Amino acid sequence: MDMNTSEAIRARRSIRKYQPGAPIPAKHVQQLLEAAMLAPSAVNSRPWEFVVVESSAVKEQLMAAHPYTGMLKTASLAIVVCGRPDLQEGKCGPFWPQDCGAAIENLLLQAVELGYGTCWCGCYPAMERVEALQKILDVTSVPLAIVAVGVPDEQPAPRGFYDPSRVKYL
Ligand SMILES: Cc1cc2nc3c(=O)[nH]c(=O)nc-3n(C[C@H](O)[C@H](O)[C@H](O)COP(=O)(O)O)c2cc1C
């Protein structure tokens, strides 16, 4: 798909049905992760790390730990975006949730351009999800979101709304 940023922003929707078993080449996974890592971050601390889950068994465990991740059943993989508050200690913050949010949105938009669908599933600050995911993934960083990635098997229409009541000009 050839599209510019403006088109990708407007086309993106959360996708919850994917073509089961569709392969995602390693170079595309790396492109998604690179886009995430190019996000801005407070004092350029890049307070994130990523766990790429391809294993069906681990995806099942994620679905059991987070009640709103049923789309992982058909997703090709899950990318768990984890915060690293330790990288901001004594420097700034804590801005890591914002930084990770920017990384996630970059990943979502890169996926649109590559023809993949995604769904952002929030974990932090729901601490029971965070703690369950730390165990499943064997990490000490803070799982902020599970991002489902796959080839879309549904095409929700672009939303296309602009709400002037949420904007104040001074
Ligand atoms: C912080 C955050 C947490 C979310 N958590 C979930 C989730 O757990 N499960 C899910 O299916 N969608 C989740 N979503 C997706 C939203 O439901 C979705 O973005 C919203 O309804 C707007 O739809 P759109 O993404 O298609 O524009 C989450 C989105 C954000 C930003």
The ligand as an ORCA input file, in Angstrom:
! r2SCAN-3c Opt
* xyz 0 1
  C      -5.138      2.909     25.824
  C      -6.007      2.070     24.947
  C      -6.463      0.854     25.409
  C      -7.266      0.022     24.585
  N      -7.593     -1.225     25.036
  C      -8.290     -2.053     24.208
  C      -8.556     -3.385     24.602
  O      -8.168     -3.834     25.691
  N      -9.221     -4.200     23.735
  C      -9.660     -3.749     22.516
  O     -10.275     -4.527     21.782
  N      -9.437     -2.463     22.113
  C      -8.752     -1.616     22.921
  N      -8.446     -0.342     22.500
  C      -8.904      0.131     21.171
  C     -10.050      1.130     21.297
  O     -11.225      0.451     21.682
  C     -10.215      1.849     19.943
  O      -9.040      2.527     19.613
  C     -11.373      2.846     19.961
  O     -12.610      2.193     20.146
  C     -11.434      3.664     18.662
  O     -11.573      2.797     17.554
  P     -10.522      2.835     16.347
  O      -9.170      2.446     16.924
  O     -11.025      1.813     15.362
  O     -10.501      4.221     15.792
  C      -7.662      0.480     23.296
  C      -7.183      1.721     22.851
  C      -6.350      2.492     23.637
  C      -5.798      3.778     23.087
*
